[in-house]
């Protein structure tokens, strides 16, 4: 087995390498002066089971091209099987036509990865589970719920916790976490008048004097979380925190979170923490390296991955 990484998330790659007790494959992933990406593998990978670990987070296009070129390099080097491990699958929010004459970019990216030569996909908390069907190769969609619930149990009194979905679309995800810790579920009903603007309307459920924890898969601008936290506190919640799988946190999101009434924002390290995010005391990272590492180990030994979540 060989573990290879691009430049998108070296922190997780090294942690997964430590968990598996397998060194990262010696490879060069660099850019020429004109920003073209070049890859060179410095080890023999012929006949090997190769796992390429690369999130397609910001800069999404550069990281996606690194992944595609790494896959092509491995295929041309006669690797026996190539598994693309994407802790964060970029373009996942473009999973359907939102208006006439618009693309389904999540499907296009799936096609690119498949045609580059990947034999399997291993990813985490896809924005929409049906994206698994965009791939014509075996796809394992891991869930961060066990990692999130473990941290919640260590830091909160679960008997006084209310799990909250920040929108109707995320109810199943939030219910999964609520069931794991035996908590009640509430929903924030919001209306989005235009793209990029979220307006909280009302709370479904009694949050009076509860420690509310918002559960979602992606936090980008942070507007939805900040508005939801405001609405929950106005409805009588004692405190509001948020547990999110993928901390995109683009633009001035870190500053928005810092100034908000959120107690804390906890994200996994599926996306490398930027300097701006690291400066915000309210934002905390928890590691998914053990989850990813165990899934890789089970895939390599042809064992069940789904049993990780039993």
C-alpha positions, 0 to 999 in steps of 0.5 A: 500500500502507498499513501500519496498526498498533494498540497491541499491538506498536509496536516491530515495526510501526515496524521493519517500516515502516522495512524497507518504507520506508513510513510508518505510516498516520496513525490514532488507536486509543484508549479512551474513559473506559469503556474502549471502543475507538475508531479513526479513520483520518486518511488516504484508504485508498480502493482501497488494499492495507492491512496491519494489524499487530497481535499479539493478546497480553496484554491479548489481548481489548483487542488483539483488539478493536483489530484487529477495529475497525481491520479494520471501519474499513478495510472501511467506508473502501473499502480494496481488500484488507485483510490482518491481520498477526498476529505472535502469534495469541492463543487459538491454544492453544485449538485443540480441545476439551480436555474435554466442553462446552469451546469451540474459541476459536481457531476463534471468533477466526478467524471474528471476524477473517474476518467483520470484513472481513479478506481475508487472514491473515499470521501467524507460527509458529501453535501448531498448523499446522491453525489455518490451516484455521480461516480461510475466507480465504487464510492464510500461516503464516510460520516463525521458524526462519530467524531463530532458526538465523541467531542460533544460528549467530552465537552458538554452535559448531553442531558442538557443539550439540544441538537439543532439543524440550521435548515430543513435540508439538514434534518437527517444529519442533525437527527443522526447526531441527536440519536447518538447522544440521546438528545432532542432535535430542533430546527431553524426555519429560514428563508433565503431571499437571494443567493448568499443572504440568509434570513432566520424566520422561526424555531421549530422546537422548545429551546428554552434554557437549553445548550443548543448545538448547531449541526451542519456539513459546511460553513462558508460565509458563516451567515447562516450560523450567526443568524441561527445562533441569534434566533436561538438565543432570542428564543431563550437558549442558554448558549449556542455552539456549532459543530460543522464537518467542513470549515470552508470559512471564506472571505470575512467569515472568521471575523464574522464568527469572532464577533458573533454570539456563538460560544464556539465553532468546532470543525473537522480538519478536512480543510486545512486551517488558514492563518485567519481562522487560526487567530479566532479563539472561538474556532476549534479543530478536531481530527478526522485522521483516525476515521480516514486512516481506518477507512483506508486500512479497511479498504486496503484489506478488503474489509467492510467500511460501513461497519465503522458506523454500526 
